[in-house]
Amino acid sequence: MSTENQSVCAVVVAAGSSRRMGGENKLLLPLCGKPVLAHTLTAFQMCGAVRDIVLVCREQDMEVYRTLAAENGITKLRTLTRGGDTRTESVLAGVSAASEACALVAVHDGARPLVSDEVITQAVDEAAKTGAAAPVVPVKDSIKRIENGKIAADVPRDTLAAVQTPQVFRRELLLDALQSAAASGRSFTDDCAAVEALGQTVSATLGSYENIKVTTPEDIAVAEAFLYRREKKRSEERRVGKECRSRWSPYH
């Protein structure tokens, strides 16, 4: 089924406490002159596949985030809703606040500011066909299984991948999964797991090593390096395009 007849709502989860950032709200930290969360919201604002954005956050952050969205031209923001004590509760609140006109929901970490249009669109397109999809990247490092502080065995890398967001699902499927988890008192750190608990398989799409989650202070430096490289590439493409237009101008 094509996304042409399926509206998509992005549920951006921004209700964490930033404990590993020393308690400072990592989503408000400057990243190349703009708050981390502003970069995240802009990615979905600019994505043609996304109709609405629901922002899930703590009560005390609502006005700050509302102002941030307005200052950065986030016109797709449908609403802000209060998160829960766990990720499962927060995502359920966000999905419940999404418009029923949206057949698909794309759940994304607010702390992943470098998600690309391509990563979003591929996950959305696959979920439109299969009902559930998430971007993944192959694991680079050798993986070991540890027992009692000792290396017990190798784990084949070709069977492993790191999952990212946005994780995209049919809205009703994800609602059922999250409501089932809430009813049984279960909490998942990953939305795919909630859906898999219902017996639904999740398709893997291509993620990006740039789509990092800002968790520790070191991640800000890494994210800025990626943004600098992106801008350098765009500047080079603009320069080459300008030279080509000048070279082929009828006035030369």
N, C-alpha and C positions, 0 to 999 in steps of 0.2 A: 504494500500500500504506500502510495507516494505521500511525502510531507506536504504536497501542494494543497491537500484537502484536510490536513491535520494541523491545528494550531499548537504551538509549543510554549509552555510557561517555564521559565528558568526559576528554580527555587535556590536561592543563594543562602547558604547556611553560615551565619556570622555570629553565633551565640556562644562561642567558646570563651574561656577565661584567660587565654594566653599565658598559662603557667610557665611554659618552657621559654617564654620571652621575658621572664622575670616579673610577670604581673602587668607589664606595660601592654596596652592594647595594640597588638601587632597590626591590626587592620588600619590603624590610623598612623602608623609609621610612614615617614616619607620614602617614596621609591621614585627616584628621578624626578623629584619635585611634586609628586602627587601621592596621596595616601594609597596604601596597598589596596584597600577596598575600592577606591575610585577606578583603578586599573581593571579590577575584576568586573565591576558593573559595566564599564565601558565596553568590554569584550562582548557582553551579551546585548548591550545597546546597539552595537554595530553589526551584530549577526542577523542577517536577513531571515534566518529560520526561526527566530524567537519573536513571539508576539508580546508577552508580558514578563515582568520580573517580580517575584515575591522575595522580600528580604526578611530572613529570620534572625532575630537578634535579642539581646538582653533588653529589659525594660529601660535601664539607665542609658542605653546607647541610642534609643530610637530617634530623639530629636537631633542628635549629632549626625547620625547617618542620613536622616531626612534632608538636613542641610547639605551634607556632602553630595548627595544625589542631585539635588537642585543645582548646586554650584558646578557640577560636572555634566550637566545636560542629560541626565538619565530620565528621559521622558517615558520609557517603558515601565517604570516602577509602578506596579499596581497597588501594592500595599506593603507595610511593614507589620510583622506579627511577632509576638513574643515567643521565644524558644523555651524548651523544657530543660529538665535536669540532665537528660541524655541526648545523644545525637538522634536516636530513634524518635524520641518525643519531639525534638525540634523539627525534624524532617516531616513528621506527621502534621505538625502545626502548619508548616509551609505548604504542603500538598493540599491540606484542607482549605487553605486560603486561596488556592489557585482557582481561576475561573473554570467552571464546568465546561466552557466552550473549548478549553484546551484539552485535546485528546492525549497529549504527551507532556510529561514533566521532565526537565533536565535538572537534576540535583547536583549542585556544585559547591565546593568549598570556597568560602569567601577569601581564604588565604592562598588561593591559587590564582595570582593576578596575571599570569602570562599565558593563559589558555588561548589558543588560536581559533580563528574562525573555522579552519579546516578540521580541527579536532572536534569542535562542537558539532559541525554539520555532519561529519561521518557517523558520529554516535547517534544523532537524531535520525538520519536516513536509515540506519540499521534497525533502530528501535521501531521505526514506522513499519518495517517489514516483519520483525520477529517478536516485538513486544517488550524487549529489554536488551540494552547494549551498554557497554562501558569501554572507555579507552584503556589500553594497557601498553606497557613497554617491556621488552625483554630485560631480564636481570643481567647486569654486567659482571658482577663479582662472582667468584666461586662461593657456593653455599655449603655450609656444614651443619650437620645435626649435632647438638651438644647434649651430653648427659653427664651430670655431676661435675661440671666444669671441664670436661674432656671432650675432644672431638670424637664422636662416635661413628660418623659415616658421612660420605659425600651425598649431596642431593643434586641430581642432574639438572643443570640450568635450563636445558631445553624444554623442561616441563613447567617452568616457573615464569611468572611475569608480575610486574608491579602494576597494580590497578590505580587508575587516576579518576578524576571527575572532569566533566559532567557525566554522571551515570543517568541514562535516559530510559524511561519506562512508560508504558501505557498508564495513564493516570489511575484508572480503576484498579489495575493490577497492583500498583505500588500502595494505594490506599488499603487494599485488602491485606497486603503483606504487613504493613505497619500497624494496622488495627489488630491483626492477629498477634503480632509481637507484643503490643501493649496489653492485650487481654491476658496473655500468658506470663506477663512480667519479664519478658526477654528484651534485651537491648543489644543492638548491633552497632559496631563502629563503621560498618560499611553497608550501604543500601542494597548492594547486590546480594548480600547474605540474607537479608530479610526476604527478598523475592525468591531466592533459591530454597529457603525453608518451606515455601509453598510448593516446591517441585518444579518451578519454572527455571529453565536454563537461560543464561545471559550470554549474548553474543559479544565477542571481543572485537574491538575496532582499534585502529592505530592511534596510539597516544604520541606524546612528544617528551623528550628528555628536558625540554625547556619548561614544561608544565609542572614546575615544582611547587611544593607546598611550603609557604613561609612559616617556619616553626621556631627557629632559633635565630639569634642575631646574625650568624654567618650567612643565613639564607638571603638576607637583604643584599649583601654584597654580590652574591651569585646572581640574584634576580636583576640587579642593576647592570651587571656585565652582559647578561642576555639581552636586556633592553637596549644597551649601547650598541651591541652587535646588530640588532634588528634595525635600529635607526641608521647605522652606517650602511647597511645593505640597501635600505630604501633610498638614502641619499645618492648612493651609487647608481641605482636604477633610474632615479629621476635625472641624474646627470647624463647617463647614456641615452635616455629617451630624448632629452633636449638636444643632444648632439645629433641624433638621428633625424629629428624633425628639421633641424637647421640644415643638415646636409642635403635633405631631399626637398627643401623649400623651392617652389617654382620661381622665387625671386632671386635665386642664386644661379 
